[in-house]
Amino acid sequence: MSVTGAVNGTLLGLIGEMSESAELPSALHAQIEALCAEGDRLAEARMFEDAIARYNAAWRLVPEPKTNWNASTWVLAAIGDACFLGGFQTSAREAFEYAMHCPDGIGNPFLHLRLGQVLFDAGEQDRAADELARAYMGAGNEIFADQDCRYLEFLRTRMAI
């Protein structure tokens, strides 16, 4: 799944529509969306460091406490996804773990998928299995369709699917 496809399509469907972050003032929401759209274009071009810089700029605009805003969930998802795809595993893990503390983070199949992948790649098999199972339970086989098959193969060793 490309970052642009993730952020503009499937990911938003799994995270929730951007309009749910209406509690942010509309001008601020528009600024955050614009920075994320720039990040999406850069990520689609596989310019992950530049994309992450735009997403981080959007993140800095989210008011404190950041865990109170729906925008935090989708901005962190974009940061984490770009970090994951760019090979910045530690940063990806931090973004996804933080996102779990934001609105609708826990139970979000995409966030659980990516966190599970990061944990699997770090050799944390038990935690990875838990996160990947949460992704599977939330979205089924479909969430694994565009992913490296090793993640679903691993999950099959831990649960009957």
C-alpha positions as CSV (number, residue, x, y, z in Angstrom):
1,M,0.0,0.0,0.0
2,S,1.4,3.3,-0.9
3,V,1.5,6.1,1.6
4,T,-0.7,8.3,-0.6
5,G,-3.1,5.4,-1.1
6,A,-3.0,4.7,2.6
7,V,-3.6,8.2,3.8
8,N,-6.1,9.2,1.1
9,G,-8.0,5.9,0.8
10,T,-7.9,2.8,2.9
11,L,-6.1,4.3,5.9
12,L,-8.6,7.1,6.3
13,G,-11.4,4.6,6.1
14,L,-9.8,2.6,8.8
15,I,-8.8,5.5,10.9
16,G,-11.9,7.6,10.3
17,E,-12.7,10.5,8.1
18,M,-10.7,13.7,8.5
19,S,-13.9,15.6,9.1
20,E,-14.2,13.9,12.5
21,S,-11.5,16.2,13.7
22,A,-13.9,19.1,13.4
23,E,-13.1,20.2,17.0
24,L,-9.9,21.8,15.6
25,P,-10.5,25.3,14.4
26,S,-11.1,25.0,10.6
27,A,-8.1,27.2,9.7
28,L,-5.8,25.0,11.7
29,H,-7.3,21.8,10.4
30,A,-6.8,23.1,6.8
31,Q,-3.1,23.9,7.6
32,I,-2.6,20.4,8.9
33,E,-4.4,18.8,6.0
34,A,-2.3,20.9,3.5
35,L,1.0,19.8,5.1
36,C,-0.2,16.2,5.1
37,A,-1.2,16.4,1.4
38,E,2.4,17.7,0.6
39,G,3.7,14.8,2.7
40,D,1.5,12.4,0.7
41,R,2.9,13.6,-2.6
42,L,6.4,13.3,-1.4
43,A,5.8,9.8,0.0
44,E,4.2,8.7,-3.2
45,A,7.5,9.8,-4.9
46,R,9.3,7.7,-2.3
47,M,10.9,10.8,-0.9
48,F,10.2,9.6,2.7
49,E,12.5,11.9,4.6
50,D,10.9,14.9,3.0
51,A,7.5,13.5,3.5
52,I,8.2,12.9,7.2
53,A,9.4,16.5,7.5
54,R,6.0,17.7,6.2
55,Y,4.1,15.3,8.4
56,N,6.2,16.4,11.4
57,A,5.4,20.0,10.6
58,A,1.7,19.1,10.7
59,W,2.2,17.3,14.0
60,R,3.7,20.4,15.5
61,L,0.5,22.3,14.7
62,V,-1.7,19.9,16.7
63,P,-2.5,21.5,20.0
64,E,-1.6,20.1,23.4
65,P,-2.6,17.7,24.7
66,K,-2.0,16.0,21.4
67,T,-3.8,12.8,22.5
68,N,-7.1,14.6,22.6
69,W,-7.4,15.3,18.9
70,N,-8.6,13.0,16.2
71,A,-6.1,14.7,13.9
72,S,-3.3,13.3,16.0
73,T,-4.3,9.8,15.0
74,W,-4.2,10.3,11.3
75,V,-1.1,12.5,11.4
76,L,0.8,9.9,13.4
77,A,-0.4,7.2,11.1
78,A,1.1,9.1,8.2
79,I,4.3,9.7,10.0
80,G,4.5,6.1,11.1
81,D,3.7,4.8,7.6
82,A,6.3,7.0,5.9
83,C,8.9,5.9,8.5
84,F,8.0,2.3,8.1
85,L,8.2,2.4,4.3
86,G,11.4,4.5,4.5
87,G,13.1,2.1,6.8
88,F,13.1,4.2,9.9
89,Q,11.9,1.5,12.2
90,T,12.4,3.2,15.6
91,S,10.6,6.3,14.5
92,A,7.8,4.2,13.0
93,R,7.4,2.3,16.2
94,E,7.3,5.5,18.3
95,A,4.6,7.0,16.0
96,F,2.4,3.9,16.1
97,E,2.8,3.4,19.8
98,Y,1.9,7.1,20.4
99,A,-1.1,6.8,18.0
100,M,-2.5,4.1,20.2
101,H,-3.1,6.7,22.9
102,C,-5.0,9.0,20.5
103,P,-8.7,8.9,19.6
104,D,-9.7,5.5,18.0
105,G,-6.1,4.4,18.0
106,I,-6.7,1.1,19.8
107,G,-8.7,-1.1,17.5
108,N,-7.6,0.6,14.4
109,P,-6.6,-2.2,12.0
110,F,-4.0,-0.2,10.1
111,L,-2.2,1.0,13.2
112,H,-2.2,-2.5,14.6
113,L,-0.9,-3.8,11.3
114,R,2.0,-1.4,11.0
115,L,2.9,-1.7,14.7
116,G,2.8,-5.5,14.3
117,Q,5.1,-5.3,11.3
118,V,7.6,-3.1,13.1
119,L,7.6,-5.4,16.2
120,F,8.0,-8.5,14.0
121,D,10.9,-6.9,12.2
122,A,12.4,-6.0,15.6
123,G,12.2,-9.7,16.6
124,E,9.4,-9.1,19.2
125,Q,7.4,-12.1,18.1
126,D,4.8,-12.2,20.9
127,R,3.9,-8.6,20.7
128,A,3.9,-8.7,16.9
129,A,1.5,-11.6,16.9
130,D,-0.9,-9.7,19.2
131,E,-0.8,-6.6,17.0
132,L,-1.1,-8.5,13.7
133,A,-4.0,-10.5,15.2
134,R,-5.7,-7.3,16.1
135,A,-5.3,-6.0,12.5
136,Y,-6.6,-9.3,11.1
137,M,-9.6,-9.3,13.5
138,G,-10.4,-5.7,12.5
139,A,-10.0,-6.0,8.7
140,G,-9.5,-9.6,7.8
141,N,-7.2,-10.8,5.0
142,E,-7.7,-7.7,3.0
143,I,-5.5,-5.6,5.2
144,F,-2.6,-7.9,4.4
145,A,-3.3,-8.0,0.6
146,D,-0.6,-5.4,-0.4
147,Q,1.9,-6.4,2.4
148,D,4.9,-8.6,2.4
149,C,3.5,-12.1,2.7
150,R,5.8,-13.0,5.6
151,Y,3.6,-11.1,8.1
152,L,0.4,-13.0,7.3
153,E,2.5,-16.3,7.1
154,F,3.8,-15.5,10.6
155,L,0.3,-14.8,11.9
156,R,-0.9,-18.1,10.6
157,T,1.7,-19.8,12.9
158,R,0.1,-18.1,15.9
159,M,-3.6,-18.4,15.1
160,A,-6.0,-20.3,12.9
161,I,-7.0,-18.1,10.0
